[in-house]
Amino acid sequence: MSKDTLAINGGTPLRTKPWQESNALGEEEKHAMLRAMESGHLSLFQGAYKPAPPYNFLGGPEVQALENMATEMTGAKYVVAMNSATSGLYAAVGALGLGYGDEVIVSPYTMSACAVAPLIYGAIPVFADIEETTGCLDPVSIEKNITKRTKGILVVHQFGIPANMKAIMQIAKKHHLKVIEDCAQAWGATIGSQWVGTFGDIGVFSFNVHKTIQCGEGGLCITNDEHLSLRLRMIRNHGEAVVEAAQYEEIANIIGFNYRLTEPLAAVAQEQLKKLESLNDARLAMVKALHAGVAKHRCLMPMQPNTGTQATYYVCPMRYFAEHCGGTSRSAFTAALKAEGIPFVESYVKPLYELPLFKTRTAFTKGYPWSAPENKDSSARYETGMCPTAERLFAKEMLLNMHLCHPQTVDDVTDIIAAIDKVVAACTS
């Protein structure tokens, strides 16, 4: 039988019981939600600088308590809650003053919001390649893509694996670049003893339902710069309406949005933060078991963090090598695993520069922001072949087991390993 149409022996699949996708919400979150609702205020934000109590430009007690808790946990001096990490990314670009005439280096192998964020303010995203071992931006490729227009780097700690921030920050310092860290998938990941998100100018975290901890939708921006924290808060809450009353002449040009987090969701997020360490410990134990279980197979290579870093694994990404599995294609390999009741996903996102948005260079009307006078001389290109590592991972190597997005059990990992053993044996027999 062709290795591309591989079928494992018929009969009952190895695993027949359903996957339980627990989201770690419990009684604590219910009580927190009820507490916020019984206060009588689902939101206490006010788009004015000195409103009458109980409304506040900075939000209500649940939002402020969440920010204080995250300040203590992350080690950052300032935390600004947002209604999503996407909003946080947009606010970070605006807070740093990146815009028309600027280029921002981004990853091609991540969620689209990371490359769209610069466009919101008229800056041009430039794609650098990624490391095959981590999936994060490759410092060597970053350096190669720096031009006289480059003003920032948007780093993604992909899959919860920390990027090489030591090298990236050296590049940023050398070229006087601003750095945004997207930590949406990397709650609690560290480099040395320092949280990701605290190396660059602004770090962004996510409370989206799929993340390690969640409140449905929500996010945080963290920074050690007081001025940036003020700009983040202004952008979060209709800043143009309050700069006069606040007497912040130096940011009188700011335009704000409504990126405000509600009180009930902030209350839930507090309880989730309390559980982060235990949730990460359980996840890391399962990842360790899975890594050990597949170590005997040359066809599978788990992606690993750099030395001196601690990943927290939003998912458990692996690279697949068909040449070490009897020439079986990745699609046939994953199909065989699914037939055993173990759903794996081929690849991850398509490299972002393949999206129509970039191919046509039209984000807004009349080709903006690429067609803007300030950007017409930008050398940014969006062509197949420009990030070969990202393209190879997408087209040939990447495998993901999405069920590790949510807490599972050791028995679940045992089933995954048993199915992999069975399929590899069939492929190589």
N, C-alpha and C positions, 0 to 999 in steps of 0.2 A: 504494500500500500504506500502511496506517496506520502512523504513526510508533511506535505502541505495539506493533506486531507486525513491526518492522523485521527484514528478513533481508538480509544482504549476499549478493552474487552467489555462487552455488554453486561447487563445486570444492574443491580442496585448501585447508585452512586455512593461513593465513600461517605459523603455527608448528606443527610436528608433533612436534618432539623433546621429550622429557620434561623437566620442571623438576628440577634437582638441588638438593636442600635440604641443603647442606653445613652441619654444625654446628661446624666449625673445631676438632674434636677430632683430635689427632694422636698421634705417638709420645711427645711430652712428657707428655701426660695419662696415657698407658698406663704410663709409667715411674713417674709420681707415684702412680698408683693401686697399682702393684705395691709401691712403697716403703712405702706405708701398710699394705698387707696383710702384707708380710713383717715388719713390726714386731711382729706378733702381736696387735695391738689395733685393732679396728675403731672403738672409741670408748674414750676415757679420761676421760669425765665421771663424776663421783661426786656424788650428791645429799647430800653432807655437806661441812661447811666445812673440816675438817682431817683428811682421810682419809690412809691410808698410801699412799706412792708405789706404782705410778706413777699412780694415779688422782688426779684433781684436780677441784675444784669449777669451775675455769676451763676444763677440757677439756685435751686432749692437745697435743702439739707441733705437729701439722698445723693444728689449729684456731687455736692462738695465733699461729703463723706467718702464717696468712691474715689475722688481725686486725691484726698488725703491718704487713704489706704494704699493707693497705687504709688504715691510718692514714697512712702515708707518701704514698700515692697521692692520697687525697682531701683531705688537709690537716686532717682532723678530729683532735681530741685523743684520742678514744676510739672504738673499734670493737668491736661485740659481734656475733659470728656467730650466725645463727639457721638453723633447718632450712627456712625459707621466708620470703619477704617478707610473706606473710599473717601468719605468726607474729610477724614484726617489727612489723607494724602494730598487732596486738593488744597486744604488749608495750609499744609506745610509748604507747598510750592509758593502759595501767596504770601505766607509769613516771611519767607526768605527773599522775597522780592524778585523771583525769577520770572522772566517774561519775554516779550518781543526782542529779538536780536540775540537771545541766549540759546544755548544747547544744553541739554541734560542727558547724561548717559544713563541708560536703563537696560534692564534684562529683557531678552526676547522670549524667555521661557517661564512665564509667570502669568498672573491674572492681568487682564487688559487695563484695569484701572491704573496700574503702575506706569504704563506708557501714555495713557490719556491725561494723567494729572498735569504734566507740563503744558499740554495743548490748551488746557482751560485758561491759562494765562498767556498764551501766545508763544511759549517757548517750544523749541523743536526737540523731540526725542531722538537720540542717537543710540543705536543698539550695539552693545558690546557682547562678545561671546561669553559662555559660561564654563565653569570647571566640570569635567566629566565625573569627578568623584563626589561633588557636593550639589551640583545643580545651581550654584550661586555664581555671581559675576566673577569673571577671571580678571585679576588685577593686570595681567599682561595685556589682555585685550582692551581693558579700560584705557591704559596708557596709550595704546596705538590709536584710539579713537578720539583723543583730546585734540581740540583745535583752539584757535584764538577765541572762538565763540563759547567754548565750554565753560559753564558756570556752576554746574552741579552734577552730582551722582545720586541716583536713586537706587539704593542697594536693597535687595530682597533676600531675607534669610529663608531660602526656599525649603519647603517641606519640614521646617523647624530645624534645619541644619544651619549653623552660623556661617556667614560669609567670612572671608579672610580680611577682617577689619583692620588688622595691623598694617597690612600692605596697602589697603584701600585708603586708610587715613594718611599714610605717608604720601601717597599720590595726591590726595586732596590738599594736604599742606603745601606740597611742592608747587601746585598749580593754583592755589588759592580758591579751592572749590568748596561749595556748600554740600553737605551730605545729609540725605534723608534715609533712614533705615525703615524698611517695611518689615515689621515683625509680626504680621497678622497670623502667621502659622507657627510662631516661635515663642509662645508664652513660656517664660522661665529659662530659655536657652541662655547659656553663658559662654563667655570667653575669659578664661581664667576665673576670677570670682565676680566678674562684672557682667551685668545683664546686657544682652543685645538691646539696641535702641538707645543706649547711653554713650555710644562712641561718637556718633555724628552730631549734627546740629539738632535734629528732631527725629524721634522714633515714633512709629505708629503701630498700634496694636488693635486687634479685632475681637469683638464679642459676638460675632456672627454665629448662627446656630450650628455650623459645622466645625467650629474651632474647639480647642481643648476645653476652654471655659466659654460660656455664652449666656446672653440674656435675650436671645432672639436676634436683635440687631443692636449694634453699638460699637464704640471704639474709644481709644485714648490716644492723645499725642503727649509725648514727654520731651522735656528739654531742660537743660541747665542754664539757659539764657532767659533772664527776666523779660527783656524786651521782646523776644520771640514768643514767650508765653502770653504777653499782652496782645500781640498781633494775632495769635491763634484764637484768643478769646473774642477779639473784635471780629474776625472773619466768621467765627462760629455764630455770632449773634448780632447781625445787622449793624456792623461797625460804623457805617457811614451815618447812622442816625444818632450816634453817641459821641463822636470825636469832639464836637464842639463843647458839649457839657463836661466831658472828661478833661478837656484842655490838653489834649495830646496833639499838639501842632505837628510834631514830626511824623505822624501817621495820618494826617488829615486826608490823604488821597486814598484811604483804604475803602474797599467795597466788601461788605459782609453778606453772609447768606444765613440760612436757618439750618445749622448743623447740630441743633440742640438735642440732648438726650433727655428722655422723660424720667420723672421720679420713680415710677414702678420698675422700669428697666434698670435704673441705677441701683435700686435696692437689691434686685436679683443679682446684678453683677458683683456687688459686695460679697454676697454669700458664695458666689462662684470663685472669687479670688481667694477666699479662705480655703477652698478645696484644691487649689492649683497644685500644691506640692504632692498631695496624695494621688491626684489624677495623673500627674507626670510620672510619679514613681511606678504606678501600675502599668502605664503605657511603656515605660522604659524596660520594665521586666519582660513584657511580651515581645518587644522589639529584640531584646537580648536573646530570648529563647528562639525567635524566628531566625535571627542571624546565625546562631549556633546550629540550628537545624538544617540550614541550606549550605553551610560551609563546605560540606562534602561534595557539592555539585559545582563543577567548573563552569557550567552554563549560567550560573546566577552569581551576581556580585552586588551585595547591598551597598548603597551609597552611604558614605561615612563622613563624619565631621573631621576637620583638620585637628592636628595635635593641639592639646591644651584647651579644647572647646567641648562643651556639653550640648548635644542636640536634644531636642524634646520631641521630635518626630510627629508632626501633624499626620503624616502617612509614613509608610515604610517603603521607600522607593528602592527598586533593584534594577540592575542592568542585566539584560538577557543576551547571551551569545549563542546563536544558532549553531555555529561551527562546533561547539562542545556539547551539542544535544542532537547528534545524528543528522544535522542539517535541517531540523524541524523549524519551520518558520515561526516567528513570534505569534502570529495570529492562530496557527494550528496549536501551538503550545497553550495559549490562553483558552482556546476553545475546549481543549481536553481538560483543563483545570475546571472550567465552568461545568463541564459534564459530570465532574466529580462533586459538584456542589460548592466549589471554591471559586467565586467570581474574582478574577483579576481584570484590570483595565490595561489595555495596550496604550503605552505612551502617556502623555499629559497634554497640555495645550499645544496647538500649532504655533510655531514661532510667530510672534505678534506682528512682525513686519509683513507677513503674508495676508493679514486682514485687509479687506477692501479699503478701510479707512486710510491705511498707509500706502497701499498700491495706487490709489487715486489721489492721494495727498489732498483730501478734502475732509476736514473736520467740521467746518462751518461753511457758510455761504461764500461763494466766489473763491474757493480754494484756500481759505484762511485756515490756520495761520501761516501756512507755507508761502502763500502768495503775498503776504504782507511785505511792504518795502524793507523792513528791518531784517526779514528772513530770506529774501530772495537769493542772497549769496551763500546760504547755508549749503554745505557739502553733504548733508545727511542723505543717505540712500537706503532703499528698502528693496533689496534684491535677494532672490534665492541664491544661496551659497555664501552669504556674507557672514554667517555664524555657523560654521560647519559642525561644531560640537553640539549645539542646540538642535540642529537639523538631524544629526545622527541619532541623538537620544530620542527625538520625536519619531523618526521614521523606522528605527530598527531596534533600539535597545531597551527603552524604558518600560518597566512593569510596575504597576501599583496595585496593592490590595487595599481598597478603599474602606474596608470594614474596620481597619485599625484607626479610622478617624474617630471612632467612638469606643469607649471602654468595652473590652470583651473579656474573655476568660482564658486561662492557660489551656483549657481543653480546646478552645477555638484555634489557638496557635498549633496545638498538636494535630488537629485535623488538617490545617494548612500544610504543615510539613509532610504529613502522611500522603496527602494528595500530590504534592510536588515529587516525593519519592516515587510514587506509582507512575506518574506521567513521565518523569525522566527515564525510569527503567524501560518503559515502553518505547520511548523515542530512541534509546541507544541500544536496544536489543537487536 
